[in-house]
Amino acid sequence: MSTRSLGCKSRGLTSGELRTDLFLTNSRQVQNCTNSTIFGLLCTLADNRLNPTAQGRRQAAESLPGFVMKRHQLLARSDCDRFLGSLEQLQVAKDLIQSEEPEKARMAIILLHSLADGLMFSAAIGAFEHDSFYAKILPPKYLASERSKVLRYFDEKVTFCREKLKLLSIADATIFKIINFYRNAAYHRDTHNPRVVLPIARIAFRSTLRLFRQGIIKGDGFIRSSMEGLTRAQAASVKGFCKVDRLIDYDKASKEAVQLLGKGVRVRLRQVQSAFLDDVKARLARLKRMEKESLYCESRKQFDELLKKAAFELKGIEENLFSEIRQLRYRILGKAPGGKPSREEYLGAEERYEKGLKRGFKSFRTDINAATIDHIERKILSLRKTTSLEGTLSEYFAIDKRLVEVEVLALHAERRIDQAIQASIDLERGK
């Protein structure tokens, strides 16, 4: 295999839009090929029995003037830049995890999610570029709508890399989809559970390591590159992860780097299970204390009623029913056209609101009640019996989502009760 010398001076990351534009630009170059070139390409494919190997694809690509199928050109970053950049991000994530601090573990999850997204984007756009190249002579494998979804959505990338590219195992695909949920909570809502964020970060780290390694093994772009184009700092960084001389053999280098990075970030099933179980038990105990001490419920029926009221309010039904009264109040204050309403008009609106509220609440249904807590307690047994990391994470994920739904309603009901108590105290004080 010939050695390719790549310019490795860092040019910085490009946006997803720029990368997609580069992809489309190179696709149009294929459409502009001459008929004689296409005929030659057909002959090449025929020689490869219409099922070209990686070597056959490169031969076909090289037969097209001005069109070189190198993924680093599509992404505007060299193989060396992306290889070294991935290793440095993994090192930073490892340092954050080894700090054993929940806040830093949260940052590690965000960083690992970003890296995994970039690795899968690179793999997907490489596959789409190959497909576009051959679309002139063979039916395309991927529709435009599928390409758009994969390049845009994280979960779609996971599914594509698992089912089409075989870069991910079923276990890692499951883990990444769950990690995506926790990353969104950590990044967009600035929330995380300090009891479980560290084991989740460790699981994410190991899965991202495997994705990085598989991307090197199965990717068409990574072969070898010269060390000559590297700055002194880049060369030192590469040598910190793997043994290299004048050439970087990405297969060998990635294997060494993954082994080095994996040291010190172990994921033990029993420890993960223990952390998840402790978290679920602590949160259930808190809910039961709230039920008696701050929600003042003496029976399951009262608890169910409070959760239903909270769900009804958060659904926004009462807010919609109140809109007529709100407009009348705006008119009273001169903040809306129509003049001041009459007393009869206002009282009629209040009566309609009260009747609508009673009808709406009576017909409203929620599946979150005291029985939900009983169900979660039974699920603890399933969590304890899991025999794999992805199974443990999946069970915890299902329990956690349901538990959060109960917690949101219970906390809303608690705030409403506190507000009512404070309003009563203020009235007694004459405020």
Phi, psi and omega in degrees: 000134184286150179271131179254128178265118184250141173288124189245015178288132186296130177248002176087162180285148174251157180288162178299326180294319180294319180296319179294322179296319177298321178298315181292323179298314179293329178295321181293331178298325179295319183294338182269006181293152179284161179298322180295324178293317179298320179299317178297322179293321177299319178297319179298317180294320179299321178297331179265016178058036178055021177221067192295142174280178178300320179294319179297321179296321179293320178298318179295320181296319183292343179283350180263118180293136175075007180230109181244123185275082176236124186295330181296334177288323179295322183267000178060023174223143181287162175304318182297316179300313183290323178297308181293320179299319178296317180297319181293322177294320177296322179294317178298316179299320178298315179299319179296318181292318183291346176293340180064019179258129183304318182295321178287327175296324176298317178295325179296320178298317179297316181294316181293323176298317179297317180295314179299320178299316179294320179295318180288325176300314180300315180295318182293315183291331174294318178294320180293324179295318176299315181297319179295324180299318183270355183295342179290336185234344179229148177302135181293147177281329189238129176284159180299322180295323178292317179300317182298316181294318181296316181289340185263321190249138182296310182299325178293323176297317180300312180298317180296313181291334177280308189276323186261317185264345179059033178276338185240142170284166177301320181298312182291326177298318177297315181298314182296322179294323178287319177301323179302320178296313182290327176296317180299320178294319182289323186272311186275327183248001177054042179235144173201156179262110186298339181285333186238354185295328181290310177297327177294319178297320179297316179297317179298321181297313181296321179293322179291324174302314180295321178297316179302313181296316180294326178296326177287316184294315188262350181286148179277339188280322187277117175229274176216158173209159183277151176277352188296327183279358184276148170286169180298320180293319179295317179299318179296322180295316179300314182292341176286341181256333185203164178274119178222155177243261179264336183238148173259110172270104190298326179298308180293317183296319181293323179297314179295317183295318180296320178297319180293313182293329182289340180292132177091355177235077181268151177236108180257128185305312184295324178293320178296314178302316181299317180296317180294317180296316179299320180296312181297316181296318180296319181289323176295319179297321179295318179298320180291326175293317178301318182305320183269319192268324184243342175260349174057041180268128179260355180209164178295327181297318179295321179296317177300319181294319179295317179295323178294317178298318179296315179296322179296316179294314182292340178287339178087009181293315180297322180298320179293319180294331184278354187300323180295314179297322180299316179296321178295322178293323176299320179293322178299321181274000179074022181261002179215149181291160177117352180075173181290133179286158177283164179298319181296320180296319181290316180295325178296321178294320178296321179294317178296323178296314181297317180293316179297323180295317180293317179296316181297316181292322180296322182273348183288140179231140174224145180265012179254116182204193181298329179294334178297321178294320176300318180296318180296320179297324177289328180292340178301323179297319178296321179296321181290334184268356182297149185239009179217158180296315181294326177293318178297315180294321179295315179296316179296319180302315179296317179294316183299316180299317180291320180294321177299321179299318178293317182298319180299315180292317181296318179293323177296316178297320178298317178296320179297319178294317178299318179296319180294319179295317180295321178297321179294319179296319180297322179294319179296327180276356179080021180281000000 
